[in-house]
Amino acid sequence: MQIVLPSELEQLIQRQLASGKYQSALDVITAGIHLLDQQDDIYQGRLPELQQDAQIGWEAAQRGELVEGPTAMAQIQENLRSRHASAK
């Protein structure tokens, strides 16, 4: 199989090679394909959970239980700060 890559992908491969982490362009491409495969496995494993979360969100929206974006982000950030503080 022969593949022609866009120049930006060729540059990415060259940067990876220059880092010394990979010995060849094939190694870089193989690593990328393995990551894609792992990502797909993770997604497939989480698909039922994601679908359930989406259903919960949809039902909450139907009941009018919505939170504006900035408010939701502030709540998420506060939860993260609290978790981080309690983990110390």
Phi and psi restraints in degrees (value plus and minus 20) as a CYANA .aco file:
   2 GLN   PHI    -135.8   -95.8
   2 GLN   PSI     116.2   156.2
   3 ILE   PHI    -149.3  -109.3
   3 ILE   PSI     115.1   155.1
   4 VAL   PHI    -122.6   -82.6
   4 VAL   PSI     101.4   141.4
   5 LEU   PHI    -117.6   -77.6
   5 LEU   PSI     125.5   165.5
   6 PRO   PHI     -83.7   -43.7
   6 PRO   PSI     135.8   175.8
   7 SER   PHI     -79.3   -39.3
   7 SER   PSI     -54.4   -14.4
   8 GLU   PHI     -85.7   -45.7
   8 GLU   PSI     -53.1   -13.1
   9 LEU   PHI     -93.5   -53.5
   9 LEU   PSI     -57.4   -17.4
  10 GLU   PHI     -81.5   -41.5
  10 GLU   PSI     -60.7   -20.7
  11 GLN   PHI     -85.2   -45.2
  11 GLN   PSI     -59.1   -19.1
  12 LEU   PHI     -82.2   -42.2
  12 LEU   PSI     -63.9   -23.9
  13 ILE   PHI     -82.2   -42.2
  13 ILE   PSI     -63.1   -23.1
  14 GLN   PHI     -82.2   -42.2
  14 GLN   PSI     -59.1   -19.1
  15 ARG   PHI     -84.0   -44.0
  15 ARG   PSI     -60.4   -20.4
  16 GLN   PHI     -85.9   -45.9
  16 GLN   PSI     -60.1   -20.1
  17 LEU   PHI     -84.7   -44.7
  17 LEU   PSI     -61.4   -21.4
  18 ALA   PHI     -85.1   -45.1
  18 ALA   PSI     -46.4    -6.4
  19 SER   PHI     -88.9   -48.9
  19 SER   PSI     -38.3     1.7
  20 GLY   PHI      65.1   105.1
  20 GLY   PSI     -21.3    18.7
  21 LYS   PHI     -94.4   -54.4
  21 LYS   PSI     -48.7    -8.7
  22 TYR   PHI    -142.1  -102.1
  22 TYR   PSI     129.6   169.6
  23 GLN   PHI    -112.5   -72.5
  23 GLN   PSI     -44.1    -4.1
  24 SER   PHI    -170.5  -130.5
  24 SER   PSI     144.9   184.9
  25 ALA   PHI     -81.1   -41.1
  25 ALA   PSI     -56.7   -16.7
  26 LEU   PHI     -81.8   -41.8
  26 LEU   PSI     -58.3   -18.3
  27 ASP   PHI     -82.3   -42.3
  27 ASP   PSI     -61.0   -21.0
  28 VAL   PHI     -84.5   -44.5
  28 VAL   PSI     -67.3   -27.3
  29 ILE   PHI     -84.6   -44.6
  29 ILE   PSI     -61.5   -21.5
  30 THR   PHI     -81.6   -41.6
  30 THR   PSI     -63.4   -23.4
  31 ALA   PHI     -81.0   -41.0
  31 ALA   PSI     -61.4   -21.4
  32 GLY   PHI     -83.3   -43.3
  32 GLY   PSI     -60.9   -20.9
  33 ILE   PHI     -87.0   -47.0
  33 ILE   PSI     -59.7   -19.7
  34 HIS   PHI     -82.8   -42.8
  34 HIS   PSI     -61.0   -21.0
  35 LEU   PHI     -83.6   -43.6
  35 LEU   PSI     -60.7   -20.7
  36 LEU   PHI     -81.5   -41.5
  36 LEU   PSI     -61.6   -21.6
  37 ASP   PHI     -84.7   -44.7
  37 ASP   PSI     -62.9   -22.9
  38 GLN   PHI     -83.5   -43.5
  38 GLN   PSI     -63.3   -23.3
  39 GLN   PHI     -81.1   -41.1
  39 GLN   PSI     -61.1   -21.1
  40 ASP   PHI     -84.3   -44.3
  40 ASP   PSI     -61.5   -21.5
  41 ASP   PHI     -81.7   -41.7
  41 ASP   PSI     -63.0   -23.0
  42 ILE   PHI     -83.6   -43.6
  42 ILE   PSI     -65.7   -25.7
  43 TYR   PHI     -81.4   -41.4
  43 TYR   PSI     -66.2   -26.2
  44 GLN   PHI     -83.8   -43.8
  44 GLN   PSI     -56.3   -16.3
  45 GLY   PHI     -88.9   -48.9
  45 GLY   PSI     -49.4    -9.4
  46 ARG   PHI    -117.1   -77.1
  46 ARG   PSI     -25.5    14.5
  47 LEU   PHI     -74.9   -34.9
  47 LEU   PSI     -67.8   -27.8
  48 PRO   PHI     -81.0   -41.0
  48 PRO   PSI     -58.4   -18.4
  49 GLU   PHI     -84.8   -44.8
  49 GLU   PSI     -63.5   -23.5
  50 LEU   PHI     -84.7   -44.7
  50 LEU   PSI     -59.5   -19.5
  51 GLN   PHI     -84.6   -44.6
  51 GLN   PSI     -59.4   -19.4
  52 GLN   PHI     -85.2   -45.2
  52 GLN   PSI     -63.3   -23.3
  53 ASP   PHI     -81.3   -41.3
  53 ASP   PSI     -61.3   -21.3
  54 ALA   PHI     -83.7   -43.7
  54 ALA   PSI     -60.2   -20.2
  55 GLN   PHI     -84.7   -44.7
  55 GLN   PSI     -62.1   -22.1
  56 ILE   PHI     -81.1   -41.1
  56 ILE   PSI     -63.8   -23.8
  57 GLY   PHI     -82.8   -42.8
  57 GLY   PSI     -63.0   -23.0
  58 TRP   PHI     -81.7   -41.7
  58 TRP   PSI     -65.0   -25.0
  59 GLU   PHI     -84.5   -44.5
  59 GLU   PSI     -59.7   -19.7
  60 ALA   PHI     -83.5   -43.5
  60 ALA   PSI     -60.7   -20.7
  61 ALA   PHI     -83.8   -43.8
  61 ALA   PSI     -60.0   -20.0
  62 GLN   PHI     -83.7   -43.7
  62 GLN   PSI     -50.5   -10.5
  63 ARG   PHI    -105.4   -65.4
  63 ARG   PSI     -21.9    18.1
  64 GLY   PHI      60.2   100.2
  64 GLY   PSI      -3.6    36.4
  65 GLU   PHI    -111.7   -71.7
  65 GLU   PSI      44.9    84.9
  66 LEU   PHI    -125.3   -85.3
  66 LEU   PSI     131.7   171.7
  67 VAL   PHI    -141.4  -101.4
  67 VAL   PSI     112.2   152.2
  68 GLU   PHI     -81.4   -41.4
  68 GLU   PSI     129.5   169.5
  69 GLY   PHI     -71.5   -31.5
  69 GLY   PSI     -73.3   -33.3
  70 PRO   PHI     -80.0   -40.0
  70 PRO   PSI     -57.9   -17.9
  71 THR   PHI     -86.0   -46.0
  71 THR   PSI     -63.7   -23.7
  72 ALA   PHI     -81.9   -41.9
  72 ALA   PSI     -63.5   -23.5
  73 MET   PHI     -84.1   -44.1
  73 MET   PSI     -59.8   -19.8
  74 ALA   PHI     -83.0   -43.0
  74 ALA   PSI     -59.8   -19.8
  75 GLN   PHI     -86.1   -46.1
  75 GLN   PSI     -62.3   -22.3
  76 ILE   PHI     -82.9   -42.9
  76 ILE   PSI     -65.3   -25.3
  77 GLN   PHI     -82.9   -42.9
  77 GLN   PSI     -60.3   -20.3
  78 GLU   PHI     -85.2   -45.2
  78 GLU   PSI     -61.1   -21.1
  79 ASN   PHI     -81.3   -41.3
  79 ASN   PSI     -62.1   -22.1
  80 LEU   PHI     -85.0   -45.0
  80 LEU   PSI     -62.1   -22.1
  81 ARG   PHI     -81.8   -41.8
  81 ARG   PSI     -62.8   -22.8
  82 SER   PHI     -83.4   -43.4
  82 SER   PSI     -63.8   -23.8
  83 ARG   PHI     -83.0   -43.0
  83 ARG   PSI     -62.8   -22.8
  84 HIS   PHI     -84.0   -44.0
  84 HIS   PSI     -62.3   -22.3
  85 ALA   PHI     -86.2   -46.2
  85 ALA   PSI     -59.2   -19.2
  86 SER   PHI     -96.3   -56.3
  86 SER   PSI     -39.3     0.7
  87 ALA   PHI     -99.0   -59.0
  87 ALA   PSI     -34.9     5.1
